[in-house]
C-alpha cells in the first residue's frame, strides 16, 4: 500500500510517522533557501502557528508530543541558511494565550532570536460568530466577556514573558468582518 506524502499536521499520524516530518523539513529548507536573501521585509519564520492534534469525535485538541523536537529541527535548518532572522514558535494546542499559564518555554531550544507567539481570538463566540453554524450576531462587550476577561487571558502570556525572559508576539488578533 502506497503511503501518501501529505497529511494534516492536526492528525496524530503526521507526528508519529517520520516521513511526514521529513517532508516538512524539506519544505522548510526550500523556503529558507529561497527567502534567506530577502531584505528587511522578511522579519522571521514561523512554520507551525497553531500546533495541535485534533480529535473531531469529541472536539478536543492536545499539544503534539514531538512539537519541541519539530521546532528544534526546524530552527536548525533555518540557522544553517539564515542566522539573523527571528524564529517564531508556540506551545499547543492552537496557539492560545492560556497555553502559557504553566509553560516555561522549550528547554532544548536556545536562540537569541526566538520569539514565542500566540493567537488571540477570544471571546471565541464573538470572533468566530457565524462560522461553522455559530450563532450571530454576538455583541461585545457583554456581561460574560469584556476587557477585564481579555486582560486575564493576556496575563498568562505576560507572566510567561516575565518568568522566562522570552520575547512575545501576538501573531493573530481579529474577528470576522461582520
Backbone torsions as a table, in degrees:
resi	resn	phi	psi	omega
1	UNK	NA	129.1	-179.8
2	UNK	-79.7	133.4	179.7
3	UNK	-94.6	131.1	177.1
4	UNK	-63.9	147.0	177.2
5	UNK	-78.6	-11.3	-172.5
6	UNK	-124.7	142.2	168.9
7	UNK	-158.4	162.3	-179.1
8	UNK	-70.2	142.6	174.8
9	UNK	-71.0	-5.0	175.3
10	UNK	-87.6	-3.3	-178.1
11	UNK	-98.5	135.8	179.7
12	UNK	-53.6	-36.4	-175.9
13	UNK	-66.4	-26.1	174.8
14	UNK	-59.1	-42.4	-175.4
15	UNK	-83.5	-21.4	-178.1
16	UNK	-90.3	-22.3	-175.0
17	UNK	-111.1	115.8	-175.2
18	UNK	-61.6	-20.8	179.0
19	UNK	-62.5	-38.4	179.1
20	UNK	-68.5	-43.0	178.2
21	UNK	-64.5	-43.0	-179.7
22	UNK	-62.6	-40.9	176.1
23	UNK	-60.7	-39.8	178.6
24	UNK	-65.4	-42.7	177.5
25	UNK	-61.7	-37.1	177.8
26	UNK	-63.8	-40.0	176.7
27	UNK	-65.9	-41.2	178.2
28	UNK	-59.2	-46.8	178.8
29	UNK	-59.0	-45.5	-179.5
30	UNK	-61.7	-40.6	179.3
31	UNK	-64.8	-47.6	-177.7
32	UNK	-65.8	-42.8	178.8
33	UNK	-61.0	-40.7	-178.8
34	UNK	-68.4	-38.9	-171.1
35	UNK	-106.1	-0.6	-175.7
36	UNK	-60.0	-26.0	-177.3
37	UNK	-94.3	5.5	177.2
38	UNK	-64.1	163.0	179.3
39	UNK	-84.8	-153.6	-175.8
40	UNK	-69.5	-8.4	176.9
41	UNK	-67.8	-17.8	174.8
42	UNK	-104.7	108.2	-176.5
43	UNK	-88.8	-36.0	-176.3
44	UNK	-171.6	-177.6	-177.7
45	UNK	-119.9	140.6	171.8
46	UNK	-139.6	123.9	-175.5
47	UNK	-115.3	-7.9	-180.0
48	UNK	-151.4	84.1	-172.9
49	UNK	-79.3	-25.9	179.8
50	UNK	-136.4	66.9	-176.8
51	UNK	-65.1	132.7	179.7
52	UNK	-168.1	147.3	164.0
53	UNK	-106.5	116.9	-171.9
54	UNK	-100.1	135.2	175.2
55	UNK	-112.8	101.3	-177.0
56	UNK	-68.4	-20.2	-179.2
57	UNK	-61.9	-44.2	-180.0
58	UNK	-117.7	12.6	176.6
59	UNK	54.0	46.9	177.7
60	UNK	-122.7	163.6	177.8
61	UNK	-144.2	151.0	175.8
62	UNK	-129.4	162.6	173.6
63	UNK	-69.8	132.6	177.1
64	UNK	-58.3	133.1	-176.4
65	UNK	-65.2	-22.3	179.9
66	UNK	-103.0	20.7	-174.8
67	UNK	-63.2	-45.9	179.6
68	UNK	-61.9	-41.6	176.6
69	UNK	-60.0	-43.4	178.6
70	UNK	-58.9	-50.6	-179.8
71	UNK	-61.4	-41.9	179.9
72	UNK	-61.2	-45.4	179.5
73	UNK	-67.7	-40.5	178.3
74	UNK	-63.6	-42.7	178.2
75	UNK	-63.8	-38.7	177.2
76	UNK	-59.5	-43.5	178.2
77	UNK	-64.4	-46.3	179.9
78	UNK	-58.4	-48.3	-176.2
79	UNK	-68.1	-20.6	175.9
80	UNK	-67.6	-24.1	-175.9
81	UNK	-121.9	-22.2	-176.1
82	UNK	-144.6	106.7	-174.2
83	UNK	-94.3	-6.6	-170.9
84	UNK	-108.6	-25.2	-173.5
85	UNK	-82.3	159.2	-179.8
86	UNK	-72.3	156.3	177.1
87	UNK	-126.8	120.1	-175.5
88	UNK	-105.5	138.8	-179.6
89	UNK	-148.3	165.0	-177.7
90	UNK	-150.7	147.4	171.1
91	UNK	-75.4	156.6	177.7
92	UNK	-100.2	178.8	-2.4
93	UNK	-87.9	151.5	172.1
94	UNK	67.6	3.6	179.3
95	UNK	71.6	27.6	-177.5
96	UNK	-72.6	146.7	177.3
97	UNK	-63.6	-31.4	-179.4
98	UNK	-68.1	-16.2	176.4
99	UNK	-63.4	-18.8	-176.5
100	UNK	-84.9	-6.3	-174.1
101	UNK	-62.6	-36.1	179.8
102	UNK	-122.6	21.0	-176.7
103	UNK	-103.7	132.9	179.9
104	UNK	-113.5	18.5	179.1
105	UNK	94.0	163.8	177.1
106	UNK	-82.2	116.7	-171.3
107	UNK	-68.7	-26.2	-176.5
108	UNK	-96.2	10.3	-179.9
109	UNK	-117.7	110.0	179.8
110	UNK	-125.9	113.0	-179.2
111	UNK	-159.9	132.0	-176.4
112	UNK	-69.1	-15.5	-179.9
113	UNK	-108.0	27.0	172.8
114	UNK	-88.2	134.0	176.3
115	UNK	-125.2	126.1	175.3
116	UNK	-80.4	141.1	-169.8
117	UNK	-125.1	150.3	170.2
118	UNK	-148.2	162.1	178.2
119	UNK	-115.2	134.8	-177.9
120	UNK	-112.9	100.2	177.3
121	UNK	-120.2	37.3	-178.9
122	UNK	-109.7	139.1	2.1
123	UNK	-75.0	128.1	-176.0
124	UNK	-58.9	-36.8	179.5
125	UNK	-62.4	-28.9	178.3
126	UNK	-85.7	-49.7	-174.2
127	UNK	-68.2	-24.5	-178.2
128	UNK	-114.8	19.7	-179.0
129	UNK	-60.2	138.5	179.1
130	UNK	82.6	-7.1	179.8
131	UNK	-94.5	134.0	179.5
132	UNK	52.0	44.1	175.3
133	UNK	77.5	7.8	177.9
134	UNK	-68.5	146.1	-178.1
135	UNK	-65.1	153.5	173.0
136	UNK	-154.2	153.6	0.4
137	UNK	-82.6	148.0	175.0
138	UNK	-113.6	130.3	-179.4
139	UNK	-91.5	148.0	173.3
140	UNK	-139.3	137.8	-3.5
141	UNK	-73.8	165.5	177.2
142	UNK	-137.3	175.4	179.7
143	UNK	-62.3	-31.9	-177.0
144	UNK	-90.8	-21.0	-178.4
145	UNK	-144.7	119.0	-177.9
146	UNK	-146.2	-169.7	-175.6
147	UNK	-62.9	-31.2	177.4
148	UNK	-65.4	-41.0	179.9
149	UNK	-69.4	-33.8	175.1
150	UNK	-67.5	-42.7	178.7
151	UNK	-58.3	-36.8	177.8
152	UNK	-63.2	-37.9	177.6
153	UNK	-66.1	-41.5	178.5
154	UNK	-67.5	-28.3	-178.4
155	UNK	-58.3	-39.4	179.0
156	UNK	-58.9	-39.1	179.7
157	UNK	-72.7	-43.3	178.6
158	UNK	-62.5	-42.6	177.4
159	UNK	-61.3	-40.0	175.7
160	UNK	-59.9	-46.7	-179.4
161	UNK	-59.8	-46.2	-179.6
162	UNK	-67.3	-43.9	-176.9
163	UNK	-65.9	-37.4	-172.5
164	UNK	-108.3	-20.8	-176.0
165	UNK	79.7	6.3	179.2
166	UNK	-76.8	151.5	175.6
167	UNK	-79.3	150.8	-177.1
168	UNK	-130.1	146.3	171.6
169	UNK	-139.3	142.3	171.4
170	UNK	-87.7	106.5	-175.4
171	UNK	-76.1	-33.8	178.7
172	UNK	-144.6	141.0	179.6
173	UNK	-160.7	104.3	-176.4
174	UNK	-164.6	179.1	174.1
175	UNK	-139.9	163.2	176.1
176	UNK	-60.3	153.1	-171.2
177	UNK	-67.7	-24.2	179.7
178	UNK	-82.4	NA	NA
